[in-house]
Amino acid sequence: LLAGPTRYYPVDYASGESQLPVSELMLKEPLSQGETTTVTVVWPDTGQDTVVMDLQPATLAGMSNPFRLTDVPVVEG
């Protein structure tokens, strides 16, 4: 999550030897053009109404799918 010059990482928890984010870990079904989906991820409150969600290029088990979503509305859950 980008908020001004600061990058925030998702809230995580310990599971055995791993640190896992509080989110859906595997989105297996590809989306077709025009389709939408909802994904839950938990970050600290930055006090903004909209945020930029940014995933930098990284390799996890051979997968690398960087993206940037802008103007994401912040809602309380």
mmCIF file of the N, C-alpha and C atoms, coordinates in Angstrom:
data_MODEL
# 
_entry.id   MODEL 
# 
loop_
_atom_site.group_PDB 
_atom_site.id 
_atom_site.type_symbol 
_atom_site.label_atom_id 
_atom_site.label_alt_id 
_atom_site.label_comp_id 
_atom_site.label_asym_id 
_atom_site.label_entity_id 
_atom_site.label_seq_id 
_atom_site.pdbx_PDB_ins_code 
_atom_site.Cartn_x 
_atom_site.Cartn_y 
_atom_site.Cartn_z 
_atom_site.occupancy 
_atom_site.B_iso_or_equiv 
_atom_site.pdbx_formal_charge 
_atom_site.auth_seq_id 
_atom_site.auth_comp_id 
_atom_site.auth_asym_id 
_atom_site.auth_atom_id 
_atom_site.pdbx_PDB_model_num 
ATOM 1   N N  . LEU A 1 1  ? 0.865   -1.158  0.000   1.00 0.00 ? 1  LEU A N  1 
ATOM 2   C CA . LEU A 1 1  ? 0.000   0.000   0.000   1.00 0.00 ? 1  LEU A CA 1 
ATOM 3   C C  . LEU A 1 1  ? 0.907   1.214   0.000   1.00 0.00 ? 1  LEU A C  1 
ATOM 4   N N  . LEU A 1 2  ? 0.676   2.135   -0.907  1.00 0.00 ? 2  LEU A N  1 
ATOM 5   C CA . LEU A 1 2  ? 1.456   3.359   -0.957  1.00 0.00 ? 2  LEU A CA 1 
ATOM 6   C C  . LEU A 1 2  ? 0.648   4.502   -0.383  1.00 0.00 ? 2  LEU A C  1 
ATOM 7   N N  . ALA A 1 3  ? 1.263   5.243   0.522   1.00 0.00 ? 3  ALA A N  1 
ATOM 8   C CA . ALA A 1 3  ? 0.631   6.427   1.102   1.00 0.00 ? 3  ALA A CA 1 
ATOM 9   C C  . ALA A 1 3  ? 1.705   7.496   1.147   1.00 0.00 ? 3  ALA A C  1 
ATOM 10  N N  . GLY A 1 4  ? 1.675   8.398   0.166   1.00 0.00 ? 4  GLY A N  1 
ATOM 11  C CA . GLY A 1 4  ? 2.744   9.386   0.053   1.00 0.00 ? 4  GLY A CA 1 
ATOM 12  C C  . GLY A 1 4  ? 4.061   8.661   -0.195  1.00 0.00 ? 4  GLY A C  1 
ATOM 13  N N  . PRO A 1 5  ? 5.113   8.999   0.542   1.00 0.00 ? 5  PRO A N  1 
ATOM 14  C CA . PRO A 1 5  ? 6.408   8.353   0.316   1.00 0.00 ? 5  PRO A CA 1 
ATOM 15  C C  . PRO A 1 5  ? 6.569   7.032   1.083   1.00 0.00 ? 5  PRO A C  1 
ATOM 16  N N  . THR A 1 6  ? 5.515   6.571   1.769   1.00 0.00 ? 6  THR A N  1 
ATOM 17  C CA . THR A 1 6  ? 5.620   5.390   2.630   1.00 0.00 ? 6  THR A CA 1 
ATOM 18  C C  . THR A 1 6  ? 4.954   4.180   1.996   1.00 0.00 ? 6  THR A C  1 
ATOM 19  N N  . ARG A 1 7  ? 5.620   3.033   2.092   1.00 0.00 ? 7  ARG A N  1 
ATOM 20  C CA . ARG A 1 7  ? 5.055   1.756   1.643   1.00 0.00 ? 7  ARG A CA 1 
ATOM 21  C C  . ARG A 1 7  ? 4.668   0.957   2.888   1.00 0.00 ? 7  ARG A C  1 
ATOM 22  N N  . TYR A 1 8  ? 3.392   0.537   2.953   1.00 0.00 ? 8  TYR A N  1 
ATOM 23  C CA . TYR A 1 8  ? 2.908   -0.276  4.063   1.00 0.00 ? 8  TYR A CA 1 
ATOM 24  C C  . TYR A 1 8  ? 2.713   -1.700  3.582   1.00 0.00 ? 8  TYR A C  1 
ATOM 25  N N  . TYR A 1 9  ? 3.112   -2.657  4.397   1.00 0.00 ? 9  TYR A N  1 
ATOM 26  C CA . TYR A 1 9  ? 2.913   -4.057  4.072   1.00 0.00 ? 9  TYR A CA 1 
ATOM 27  C C  . TYR A 1 9  ? 1.640   -4.549  4.752   1.00 0.00 ? 9  TYR A C  1 
ATOM 28  N N  . PRO A 1 10 ? 0.981   -5.569  4.182   1.00 0.00 ? 10 PRO A N  1 
ATOM 29  C CA . PRO A 1 10 ? -0.261  -6.070  4.790   1.00 0.00 ? 10 PRO A CA 1 
ATOM 30  C C  . PRO A 1 10 ? -0.012  -6.593  6.200   1.00 0.00 ? 10 PRO A C  1 
ATOM 31  N N  . VAL A 1 11 ? -1.080  -6.548  7.009   1.00 0.00 ? 11 VAL A N  1 
ATOM 32  C CA . VAL A 1 11 ? -1.026  -7.154  8.329   1.00 0.00 ? 11 VAL A CA 1 
ATOM 33  C C  . VAL A 1 11 ? -0.754  -8.641  8.131   1.00 0.00 ? 11 VAL A C  1 
ATOM 34  N N  . ASP A 1 12 ? 0.114   -9.208  8.969   1.00 0.00 ? 12 ASP A N  1 
ATOM 35  C CA . ASP A 1 12 ? 0.420   -10.630 8.820   1.00 0.00 ? 12 ASP A CA 1 
ATOM 36  C C  . ASP A 1 12 ? 0.343   -11.342 10.169  1.00 0.00 ? 12 ASP A C  1 
ATOM 37  N N  . TYR A 1 13 ? 0.480   -12.660 10.107  1.00 0.00 ? 13 TYR A N  1 
ATOM 38  C CA . TYR A 1 13 ? 0.428   -13.478 11.318  1.00 0.00 ? 13 TYR A CA 1 
ATOM 39  C C  . TYR A 1 13 ? 1.377   -14.655 11.154  1.00 0.00 ? 13 TYR A C  1 
ATOM 40  N N  . ALA A 1 14 ? 1.801   -15.227 12.260  1.00 0.00 ? 14 ALA A N  1 
ATOM 41  C CA . ALA A 1 14 ? 2.702   -16.378 12.235  1.00 0.00 ? 14 ALA A CA 1 
ATOM 42  C C  . ALA A 1 14 ? 1.897   -17.659 12.124  1.00 0.00 ? 14 ALA A C  1 
ATOM 43  N N  . SER A 1 15 ? 2.337   -18.525 11.224  1.00 0.00 ? 15 SER A N  1 
ATOM 44  C CA . SER A 1 15 ? 1.742   -19.849 11.070  1.00 0.00 ? 15 SER A CA 1 
ATOM 45  C C  . SER A 1 15 ? 2.896   -20.839 10.957  1.00 0.00 ? 15 SER A C  1 
ATOM 46  N N  . GLY A 1 16 ? 3.224   -21.465 12.057  1.00 0.00 ? 16 GLY A N  1 
ATOM 47  C CA . GLY A 1 16 ? 4.393   -22.340 12.056  1.00 0.00 ? 16 GLY A CA 1 
ATOM 48  C C  . GLY A 1 16 ? 5.639   -21.510 11.850  1.00 0.00 ? 16 GLY A C  1 
ATOM 49  N N  . GLU A 1 17 ? 6.397   -21.827 10.824  1.00 0.00 ? 17 GLU A N  1 
ATOM 50  C CA . GLU A 1 17 ? 7.627   -21.096 10.500  1.00 0.00 ? 17 GLU A CA 1 
ATOM 51  C C  . GLU A 1 17 ? 7.396   -19.952 9.523   1.00 0.00 ? 17 GLU A C  1 
ATOM 52  N N  . SER A 1 18 ? 6.151   -19.727 9.071   1.00 0.00 ? 18 SER A N  1 
ATOM 53  C CA . SER A 1 18 ? 5.863   -18.745 8.029   1.00 0.00 ? 18 SER A CA 1 
ATOM 54  C C  . SER A 1 18 ? 5.150   -17.517 8.587   1.00 0.00 ? 18 SER A C  1 
ATOM 55  N N  . GLN A 1 19 ? 5.336   -16.379 7.919   1.00 0.00 ? 19 GLN A N  1 
ATOM 56  C CA . GLN A 1 19 ? 4.548   -15.175 8.148   1.00 0.00 ? 19 GLN A CA 1 
ATOM 57  C C  . GLN A 1 19 ? 3.601   -15.061 6.963   1.00 0.00 ? 19 GLN A C  1 
ATOM 58  N N  . LEU A 1 20 ? 2.292   -15.057 7.215   1.00 0.00 ? 20 LEU A N  1 
ATOM 59  C CA . LEU A 1 20 ? 1.303   -15.029 6.147   1.00 0.00 ? 20 LEU A CA 1 
ATOM 60  C C  . LEU A 1 20 ? 0.466   -13.760 6.236   1.00 0.00 ? 20 LEU A C  1 
ATOM 61  N N  . PRO A 1 21 ? 0.140   -13.129 5.098   1.00 0.00 ? 21 PRO A N  1 
ATOM 62  C CA . PRO A 1 21 ? -0.691  -11.929 5.136   1.00 0.00 ? 21 PRO A CA 1 
ATOM 63  C C  . PRO A 1 21 ? -2.146  -12.269 5.435   1.00 0.00 ? 21 PRO A C  1 
ATOM 64  N N  . VAL A 1 22 ? -2.852  -11.310 6.026   1.00 0.00 ? 22 VAL A N  1 
ATOM 65  C CA . VAL A 1 22 ? -4.292  -11.461 6.261   1.00 0.00 ? 22 VAL A CA 1 
ATOM 66  C C  . VAL A 1 22 ? -4.970  -11.091 4.940   1.00 0.00 ? 22 VAL A C  1 
ATOM 67  N N  . SER A 1 23 ? -5.115  -12.063 4.055   1.00 0.00 ? 23 SER A N  1 
ATOM 68  C CA . SER A 1 23 ? -5.689  -11.849 2.728   1.00 0.00 ? 23 SER A CA 1 
ATOM 69  C C  . SER A 1 23 ? -5.932  -13.199 2.059   1.00 0.00 ? 23 SER A C  1 
ATOM 70  N N  . GLU A 1 24 ? -6.598  -13.154 0.900   1.00 0.00 ? 24 GLU A N  1 
ATOM 71  C CA . GLU A 1 24 ? -6.674  -14.353 0.076   1.00 0.00 ? 24 GLU A CA 1 
ATOM 72  C C  . GLU A 1 24 ? -5.274  -14.577 -0.488  1.00 0.00 ? 24 GLU A C  1 
ATOM 73  N N  . LEU A 1 25 ? -4.781  -15.801 -0.369  1.00 0.00 ? 25 LEU A N  1 
ATOM 74  C CA . LEU A 1 25 ? -3.419  -16.072 -0.823  1.00 0.00 ? 25 LEU A CA 1 
ATOM 75  C C  . LEU A 1 25 ? -3.351  -16.521 -2.269  1.00 0.00 ? 25 LEU A C  1 
ATOM 76  N N  . MET A 1 26 ? -4.363  -17.218 -2.726  1.00 0.00 ? 26 MET A N  1 
ATOM 77  C CA . MET A 1 26 ? -4.318  -17.768 -4.075  1.00 0.00 ? 26 MET A CA 1 
ATOM 78  C C  . MET A 1 26 ? -5.595  -17.408 -4.823  1.00 0.00 ? 26 MET A C  1 
ATOM 79  N N  . LEU A 1 27 ? -5.465  -16.612 -5.841  1.00 0.00 ? 27 LEU A N  1 
ATOM 80  C CA . LEU A 1 27 ? -6.577  -16.305 -6.735  1.00 0.00 ? 27 LEU A CA 1 
ATOM 81  C C  . LEU A 1 27 ? -6.328  -17.104 -7.999  1.00 0.00 ? 27 LEU A C  1 
ATOM 82  N N  . LYS A 1 28 ? -6.985  -18.236 -8.122  1.00 0.00 ? 28 LYS A N  1 
ATOM 83  C CA . LYS A 1 28 ? -6.652  -19.188 -9.175  1.00 0.00 ? 28 LYS A CA 1 
ATOM 84  C C  . LYS A 1 28 ? -7.380  -18.956 -10.486 1.00 0.00 ? 28 LYS A C  1 
ATOM 85  N N  . GLU A 1 29 ? -8.581  -18.415 -10.431 1.00 0.00 ? 29 GLU A N  1 
ATOM 86  C CA . GLU A 1 29 ? -9.366  -18.269 -11.648 1.00 0.00 ? 29 GLU A CA 1 
ATOM 87  C C  . GLU A 1 29 ? -9.003  -16.976 -12.364 1.00 0.00 ? 29 GLU A C  1 
ATOM 88  N N  . PRO A 1 30 ? -8.532  -17.057 -13.607 1.00 0.00 ? 30 PRO A N  1 
ATOM 89  C CA . PRO A 1 30 ? -8.238  -15.820 -14.345 1.00 0.00 ? 30 PRO A CA 1 
ATOM 90  C C  . PRO A 1 30 ? -9.527  -15.062 -14.656 1.00 0.00 ? 30 PRO A C  1 
ATOM 91  N N  . LEU A 1 31 ? -9.421  -13.753 -14.704 1.00 0.00 ? 31 LEU A N  1 
ATOM 92  C CA . LEU A 1 31 ? -10.576 -12.919 -15.041 1.00 0.00 ? 31 LEU A CA 1 
ATOM 93  C C  . LEU A 1 31 ? -10.569 -12.625 -16.530 1.00 0.00 ? 31 LEU A C  1 
ATOM 94  N N  . SER A 1 32 ? -11.738 -12.656 -17.114 1.00 0.00 ? 32 SER A N  1 
ATOM 95  C CA . SER A 1 32 ? -11.887 -12.252 -18.508 1.00 0.00 ? 32 SER A CA 1 
ATOM 96  C C  . SER A 1 32 ? -12.064 -10.740 -18.557 1.00 0.00 ? 32 SER A C  1 
ATOM 97  N N  . GLN A 1 33 ? -11.866 -10.166 -19.725 1.00 0.00 ? 33 GLN A N  1 
ATOM 98  C CA . GLN A 1 33 ? -12.038 -8.727  -19.880 1.00 0.00 ? 33 GLN A CA 1 
ATOM 99  C C  . GLN A 1 33 ? -13.441 -8.318  -19.441 1.00 0.00 ? 33 GLN A C  1 
ATOM 100 N N  . GLY A 1 34 ? -13.515 -7.278  -18.591 1.00 0.00 ? 34 GLY A N  1 
ATOM 101 C CA . GLY A 1 34 ? -14.790 -6.777  -18.110 1.00 0.00 ? 34 GLY A CA 1 
ATOM 102 C C  . GLY A 1 34 ? -15.277 -7.437  -16.830 1.00 0.00 ? 34 GLY A C  1 
ATOM 103 N N  . GLU A 1 35 ? -14.680 -8.550  -16.426 1.00 0.00 ? 35 GLU A N  1 
ATOM 104 C CA . GLU A 1 35 ? -15.068 -9.213  -15.182 1.00 0.00 ? 35 GLU A CA 1 
ATOM 105 C C  . GLU A 1 35 ? -14.453 -8.489  -13.991 1.00 0.00 ? 35 GLU A C  1 
ATOM 106 N N  . THR A 1 36 ? -15.072 -8.631  -12.844 1.00 0.00 ? 36 THR A N  1 
ATOM 107 C CA . THR A 1 36 ? -14.534 -8.050  -11.608 1.00 0.00 ? 36 THR A CA 1 
ATOM 108 C C  . THR A 1 36 ? -14.474 -9.122  -10.529 1.00 0.00 ? 36 THR A C  1 
ATOM 109 N N  . THR A 1 37 ? -13.737 -8.828  -9.480  1.00 0.00 ? 37 THR A N  1 
ATOM 110 C CA . THR A 1 37 ? -13.660 -9.708  -8.323  1.00 0.00 ? 37 THR A CA 1 
ATOM 111 C C  . THR A 1 37 ? -13.424 -8.852  -7.090  1.00 0.00 ? 37 THR A C  1 
ATOM 112 N N  . THR A 1 38 ? -13.619 -9.431  -5.929  1.00 0.00 ? 38 THR A N  1 
ATOM 113 C CA . THR A 1 38 ? -13.347 -8.754  -4.667  1.00 0.00 ? 38 THR A CA 1 
ATOM 114 C C  . THR A 1 38 ? -12.251 -9.522  -3.944  1.00 0.00 ? 38 THR A C  1 
ATOM 115 N N  . VAL A 1 39 ? -11.252 -8.790  -3.469  1.00 0.00 ? 39 VAL A N  1 
ATOM 116 C CA . VAL A 1 39 ? -10.152 -9.384  -2.734  1.00 0.00 ? 39 VAL A CA 1 
ATOM 117 C C  . VAL A 1 39 ? -10.004 -8.621  -1.420  1.00 0.00 ? 39 VAL A C  1 
ATOM 118 N N  . THR A 1 40 ? -9.904  -9.345  -0.329  1.00 0.00 ? 40 THR A N  1 
ATOM 119 C CA . THR A 1 40 ? -9.741  -8.717  0.979   1.00 0.00 ? 40 THR A CA 1 
ATOM 120 C C  . THR A 1 40 ? -8.269  -8.758  1.388   1.00 0.00 ? 40 THR A C  1 
ATOM 121 N N  . VAL A 1 41 ? -7.750  -7.595  1.766   1.00 0.00 ? 41 VAL A N  1 
ATOM 122 C CA . VAL A 1 41 ? -6.400  -7.470  2.300   1.00 0.00 ? 41 VAL A CA 1 
ATOM 123 C C  . VAL A 1 41 ? -6.479  -6.470  3.442   1.00 0.00 ? 41 VAL A C  1 
ATOM 124 N N  . VAL A 1 42 ? -5.753  -6.717  4.527   1.00 0.00 ? 42 VAL A N  1 
ATOM 125 C CA . VAL A 1 42 ? -5.815  -5.846  5.694   1.00 0.00 ? 42 VAL A CA 1 
ATOM 126 C C  . VAL A 1 42 ? -4.504  -5.093  5.853   1.00 0.00 ? 42 VAL A C  1 
ATOM 127 N N  . TRP A 1 43 ? -4.598  -3.754  5.888   1.00 0.00 ? 43 TRP A N  1 
ATOM 128 C CA . TRP A 1 43 ? -3.450  -2.883  6.125   1.00 0.00 ? 43 TRP A CA 1 
ATOM 129 C C  . TRP A 1 43 ? -3.752  -1.969  7.307   1.00 0.00 ? 43 TRP A C  1 
ATOM 130 N N  . PRO A 1 44 ? -2.699  -1.358  7.862   1.00 0.00 ? 44 PRO A N  1 
ATOM 131 C CA . PRO A 1 44 ? -2.954  -0.322  8.879   1.00 0.00 ? 44 PRO A CA 1 
ATOM 132 C C  . PRO A 1 44 ? -3.713  0.849   8.253   1.00 0.00 ? 44 PRO A C  1 
ATOM 133 N N  . ASP A 1 45 ? -4.489  1.566   9.067   1.00 0.00 ? 45 ASP A N  1 
ATOM 134 C CA . ASP A 1 45 ? -5.235  2.731   8.601   1.00 0.00 ? 45 ASP A CA 1 
ATOM 135 C C  . ASP A 1 45 ? -4.261  3.876   8.344   1.00 0.00 ? 45 ASP A C  1 
ATOM 136 N N  . THR A 1 46 ? -4.242  4.381   7.112   1.00 0.00 ? 46 THR A N  1 
ATOM 137 C CA . THR A 1 46 ? -3.365  5.509   6.768   1.00 0.00 ? 46 THR A CA 1 
ATOM 138 C C  . THR A 1 46 ? -4.110  6.836   6.822   1.00 0.00 ? 46 THR A C  1 
ATOM 139 N N  . GLY A 1 47 ? -5.419  6.798   7.100   1.00 0.00 ? 47 GLY A N  1 
ATOM 140 C CA . GLY A 1 47 ? -6.206  8.016   7.199   1.00 0.00 ? 47 GLY A CA 1 
ATOM 141 C C  . GLY A 1 47 ? -6.648  8.593   5.873   1.00 0.00 ? 47 GLY A C  1 
ATOM 142 N N  . GLN A 1 48 ? -6.499  7.853   4.780   1.00 0.00 ? 48 GLN A N  1 
ATOM 143 C CA . GLN A 1 48 ? -6.877  8.327   3.456   1.00 0.00 ? 48 GLN A CA 1 
ATOM 144 C C  . GLN A 1 48 ? -8.227  7.754   3.035   1.00 0.00 ? 48 GLN A C  1 
ATOM 145 N N  . ASP A 1 49 ? -8.903  8.460   2.115   1.00 0.00 ? 49 ASP A N  1 
ATOM 146 C CA . ASP A 1 49 ? -10.163 7.966   1.559   1.00 0.00 ? 49 ASP A CA 1 
ATOM 147 C C  . ASP A 1 49 ? -9.934  7.004   0.402   1.00 0.00 ? 49 ASP A C  1 
ATOM 148 N N  . THR A 1 50 ? -8.839  7.199   -0.335  1.00 0.00 ? 50 THR A N  1 
ATOM 149 C CA . THR A 1 50 ? -8.444  6.291   -1.411  1.00 0.00 ? 50 THR A CA 1 
ATOM 150 C C  . THR A 1 50 ? -6.945  6.034   -1.276  1.00 0.00 ? 50 THR A C  1 
ATOM 151 N N  . VAL A 1 51 ? -6.508  4.885   -1.774  1.00 0.00 ? 51 VAL A N  1 
ATOM 152 C CA . VAL A 1 51 ? -5.100  4.506   -1.670  1.00 0.00 ? 51 VAL A CA 1 
ATOM 153 C C  . VAL A 1 51 ? -4.610  3.919   -2.990  1.00 0.00 ? 51 VAL A C  1 
ATOM 154 N N  . VAL A 1 52 ? -3.312  3.704   -3.065  1.00 0.00 ? 52 VAL A N  1 
ATOM 155 C CA . VAL A 1 52 ? -2.686  3.014   -4.193  1.00 0.00 ? 52 VAL A CA 1 
ATOM 156 C C  . VAL A 1 52 ? -2.211  1.656   -3.682  1.00 0.00 ? 52 VAL A C  1 
ATOM 157 N N  . MET A 1 53 ? -2.692  0.602   -4.308  1.00 0.00 ? 53 MET A N  1 
ATOM 158 C CA . MET A 1 53 ? -2.273  -0.758  -3.965  1.00 0.00 ? 53 MET A CA 1 
ATOM 159 C C  . MET A 1 53 ? -1.246  -1.184  -5.001  1.00 0.00 ? 53 MET A C  1 
ATOM 160 N N  . ASP A 1 54 ? -0.045  -1.506  -4.535  1.00 0.00 ? 54 ASP A N  1 
ATOM 161 C CA . ASP A 1 54 ? 1.074   -1.742  -5.430  1.00 0.00 ? 54 ASP A CA 1 
ATOM 162 C C  . ASP A 1 54 ? 1.779   -3.034  -5.051  1.00 0.00 ? 54 ASP A C  1 
ATOM 163 N N  . LEU A 1 55 ? 1.944   -3.934  -5.994  1.00 0.00 ? 55 LEU A N  1 
ATOM 164 C CA . LEU A 1 55 ? 2.701   -5.159  -5.770  1.00 0.00 ? 55 LEU A CA 1 
ATOM 165 C C  . LEU A 1 55 ? 3.918   -5.121  -6.671  1.00 0.00 ? 55 LEU A C  1 
ATOM 166 N N  . GLN A 1 56 ? 5.075   -5.011  -6.066  1.00 0.00 ? 56 GLN A N  1 
ATOM 167 C CA . GLN A 1 56 ? 6.325   -4.951  -6.807  1.00 0.00 ? 56 GLN A CA 1 
ATOM 168 C C  . GLN A 1 56 ? 6.655   -6.320  -7.388  1.00 0.00 ? 56 GLN A C  1 
ATOM 169 N N  . PRO A 1 57 ? 7.432   -6.339  -8.476  1.00 0.00 ? 57 PRO A N  1 
ATOM 170 C CA . PRO A 1 57 ? 7.840   -7.631  -9.029  1.00 0.00 ? 57 PRO A CA 1 
ATOM 171 C C  . PRO A 1 57 ? 8.564   -8.459  -7.968  1.00 0.00 ? 57 PRO A C  1 
ATOM 172 N N  . ALA A 1 58 ? 8.111   -9.667  -7.776  1.00 0.00 ? 58 ALA A N  1 
ATOM 173 C CA . ALA A 1 58 ? 8.727   -10.591 -6.818  1.00 0.00 ? 58 ALA A CA 1 
ATOM 174 C C  . ALA A 1 58 ? 8.460   -11.999 -7.301  1.00 0.00 ? 58 ALA A C  1 
ATOM 175 N N  . THR A 1 59 ? 9.269   -12.908 -6.857  1.00 0.00 ? 59 THR A N  1 
ATOM 176 C CA . THR A 1 59 ? 9.077   -14.292 -7.263  1.00 0.00 ? 59 THR A CA 1 
ATOM 177 C C  . THR A 1 59 ? 8.734   -15.120 -6.045  1.00 0.00 ? 59 THR A C  1 
ATOM 178 N N  . LEU A 1 60 ? 7.561   -15.725 -6.074  1.00 0.00 ? 60 LEU A N  1 
ATOM 179 C CA . LEU A 1 60 ? 7.121   -16.634 -5.027  1.00 0.00 ? 60 LEU A CA 1 
ATOM 180 C C  . LEU A 1 60 ? 6.730   -17.935 -5.708  1.00 0.00 ? 60 LEU A C  1 
ATOM 181 N N  . ALA A 1 61 ? 7.494   -18.957 -5.489  1.00 0.00 ? 61 ALA A N  1 
ATOM 182 C CA . ALA A 1 61 ? 7.248   -20.256 -6.129  1.00 0.00 ? 61 ALA A CA 1 
ATOM 183 C C  . ALA A 1 61 ? 7.165   -20.117 -7.646  1.00 0.00 ? 61 ALA A C  1 
ATOM 184 N N  . GLY A 1 62 ? 8.044   -19.259 -8.213  1.00 0.00 ? 62 GLY A N  1 
ATOM 185 C CA . GLY A 1 62 ? 8.101   -19.109 -9.657  1.00 0.00 ? 62 GLY A CA 1 
ATOM 186 C C  . GLY A 1 62 ? 7.052   -18.195 -10.248 1.00 0.00 ? 62 GLY A C  1 
ATOM 187 N N  . MET A 1 63 ? 6.250   -17.507 -9.413  1.00 0.00 ? 63 MET A N  1 
ATOM 188 C CA . MET A 1 63 ? 5.200   -16.631 -9.925  1.00 0.00 ? 63 MET A CA 1 
ATOM 189 C C  . MET A 1 63 ? 5.625   -15.184 -9.747  1.00 0.00 ? 63 MET A C  1 
ATOM 190 N N  . SER A 1 64 ? 5.379   -14.370 -10.749 1.00 0.00 ? 64 SER A N  1 
ATOM 191 C CA . SER A 1 64 ? 5.663   -12.945 -10.648 1.00 0.00 ? 64 SER A CA 1 
ATOM 192 C C  . SER A 1 64 ? 4.572   -12.195 -11.400 1.00 0.00 ? 64 SER A C  1 
ATOM 193 N N  . ASN A 1 65 ? 3.713   -11.509 -10.665 1.00 0.00 ? 65 ASN A N  1 
ATOM 194 C CA . ASN A 1 65 ? 2.588   -10.800 -11.265 1.00 0.00 ? 65 ASN A CA 1 
ATOM 195 C C  . ASN A 1 65 ? 2.467   -9.404  -10.667 1.00 0.00 ? 65 ASN A C  1 
ATOM 196 N N  . PRO A 1 66 ? 3.408   -8.507  -10.968 1.00 0.00 ? 66 PRO A N  1 
ATOM 197 C CA . PRO A 1 66 ? 3.326   -7.160  -10.394 1.00 0.00 ? 66 PRO A CA 1 
ATOM 198 C C  . PRO A 1 66 ? 2.130   -6.389  -10.942 1.00 0.00 ? 66 PRO A C  1 
ATOM 199 N N  . PHE A 1 67 ? 1.591   -5.481  -10.105 1.00 0.00 ? 67 PHE A N  1 
ATOM 200 C CA . PHE A 1 67 ? 0.486   -4.641  -10.556 1.00 0.00 ? 67 PHE A CA 1 
ATOM 201 C C  . PHE A 1 67 ? 0.418   -3.393  -9.694  1.00 0.00 ? 67 PHE A C  1 
ATOM 202 N N  . ARG A 1 68 ? -0.343  -2.397  -10.155 1.00 0.00 ? 68 ARG A N  1 
ATOM 203 C CA . ARG A 1 68 ? -0.626  -1.188  -9.382  1.00 0.00 ? 68 ARG A CA 1 
ATOM 204 C C  . ARG A 1 68 ? -2.070  -0.800  -9.646  1.00 0.00 ? 68 ARG A C  1 
ATOM 205 N N  . LEU A 1 69 ? -2.853  -0.664  -8.561  1.00 0.00 ? 69 LEU A N  1 
ATOM 206 C CA . LEU A 1 69 ? -4.231  -0.207  -8.629  1.00 0.00 ? 69 LEU A CA 1 
ATOM 207 C C  . LEU A 1 69 ? -4.298  1.157   -7.961  1.00 0.00 ? 69 LEU A C  1 
ATOM 208 N N  . THR A 1 70 ? -4.861  2.130   -8.653  1.00 0.00 ? 70 THR A N  1 
ATOM 209 C CA . THR A 1 70 ? -4.924  3.486   -8.107  1.00 0.00 ? 70 THR A CA 1 
ATOM 210 C C  . THR A 1 70 ? -6.363  3.839   -7.736  1.00 0.00 ? 70 THR A C  1 
ATOM 211 N N  . ASP A 1 71 ? -6.512  4.830   -6.859  1.00 0.00 ? 71 ASP A N  1 
ATOM 212 C CA . ASP A 1 71 ? -7.824  5.311   -6.426  1.00 0.00 ? 71 ASP A CA 1 
ATOM 213 C C  . ASP A 1 71 ? -8.700  4.208   -5.843  1.00 0.00 ? 71 ASP A C  1 
ATOM 214 N N  . VAL A 1 72 ? -8.101  3.310   -5.065  1.00 0.00 ? 72 VAL A N  1 
ATOM 215 C CA . VAL A 1 72 ? -8.842  2.224   -4.412  1.00 0.00 ? 72 VAL A CA 1 
ATOM 216 C C  . VAL A 1 72 ? -9.564  2.817   -3.205  1.00 0.00 ? 72 VAL A C  1 
ATOM 217 N N  . PRO A 1 73 ? -10.904 2.720   -3.126  1.00 0.00 ? 73 PRO A N  1 
ATOM 218 C CA . PRO A 1 73 ? -11.624 3.293   -1.990  1.00 0.00 ? 73 PRO A CA 1 
ATOM 219 C C  . PRO A 1 73 ? -11.324 2.531   -0.704  1.00 0.00 ? 73 PRO A C  1 
ATOM 220 N N  . VAL A 1 74 ? -11.186 3.261   0.396   1.00 0.00 ? 74 VAL A N  1 
ATOM 221 C CA . VAL A 1 74 ? -10.950 2.666   1.711   1.00 0.00 ? 74 VAL A CA 1 
ATOM 222 C C  . VAL A 1 74 ? -12.302 2.529   2.405   1.00 0.00 ? 74 VAL A C  1 
ATOM 223 N N  . VAL A 1 75 ? -12.619 1.314   2.853   1.00 0.00 ? 75 VAL A N  1 
ATOM 224 C CA . VAL A 1 75 ? -13.871 1.075   3.563   1.00 0.00 ? 75 VAL A CA 1 
ATOM 225 C C  . VAL A 1 75 ? -13.576 0.363   4.871   1.00 0.00 ? 75 VAL A C  1 
ATOM 226 N N  . GLU A 1 76 ? -14.427 0.584   5.848   1.00 0.00 ? 76 GLU A N  1 
ATOM 227 C CA . GLU A 1 76 ? -14.295 -0.126  7.123   1.00 0.00 ? 76 GLU A CA 1 
ATOM 228 C C  . GLU A 1 76 ? -15.068 -1.417  7.031   1.00 0.00 ? 76 GLU A C  1 
ATOM 229 N N  . GLY A 1 77 ? -14.448 -2.485  7.520   1.00 0.00 ? 77 GLY A N  1 
ATOM 230 C CA . GLY A 1 77 ? -15.087 -3.795  7.417   1.00 0.00 ? 77 GLY A CA 1 
ATOM 231 C C  . GLY A 1 77 ? -15.564 -4.323  8.720   1.00 0.00 ? 77 GLY A C  1 
# 
